């Protein structure tokens, strides 16, 4: 998965350049420590690591699917697999999955992101005439209040087939309204199934001479729980130690760690809070610690020792 770590670094540099109006560019290919420099901002020594653990079988399956996507639509694309989802296994599911992924990819301009839509089925059942709420399992669980506002009576909603709800607010509201409309035709004991869409984030990286081209699948491998704070803290501590060792005695350049997260959305990340709970000296070894997940970049640590950071804060 070296390419996944390279893509994380490239996304981080694009974010850094846009935020601080710089032009950091890598020198040489991706290795364990990547070097990048900017005439006015100095140089950076960058290490990248996955903030998740993955079985070999998942990595192999990712490579197989990426090879097929490469053949179908060449380019630099990063597909984020949501938590508790499965990659396609066998036909005709694989061909349909590839078709939908490539359809989204074909609409993305360089440097842009979108959502791959995969059909899923949900079930709504009426429990009682009284009340005005829904008991929701699955991907819509955190939105139960928005759904309940549309209901008269008590219902259960099985949304276990939905793993990542679209970030498009208008589409979210439309689904809530649809659930409310479906509920009106149900008697106690009735159940209705309906279709909606999983939305997997897909990002197209700008092509750049001398850099890797191809598809990458990252995100949340099966069996990993990114919301398990204790597991994330243990893994984060290990990644910090490994990165510190890799950077060794680097002097004269900024020390950067770029992490690939497995979170459904960036706002759900718990790496930042975990980092703040550590001994401050552990993070102090780095000038920048950044998290890349779900097509977004977030700085978990930014040191004012870097001139461009000081200038950016003062601007």
Protein Blocks (a to p, Z undefined) as FASTA:
>chain_A
ZZmmmmmmmmmmmmmmmmnopabdcedjddfbdcdddfklopaddddddfbdcdfklmmm
mmmmmmmmmmmmgcdddddddehiacdedjfklmmmmmmmmmmmmmpcghiacddddddd
dddddfbfgdjddddehjklmmmmmmmmmpgcjddddfklpmbdcfblklmmmmmmmmmm
mmmmpcehiacddddddddddddddddehiacddddehjdehiafklmklmmmmmmmmmm
mmmmmnmmaghiacddddddfbfbfklpcklmmmmmpcfklmmmpfbdcddeehiacdfb
dcfkbmklmmmmmZZ
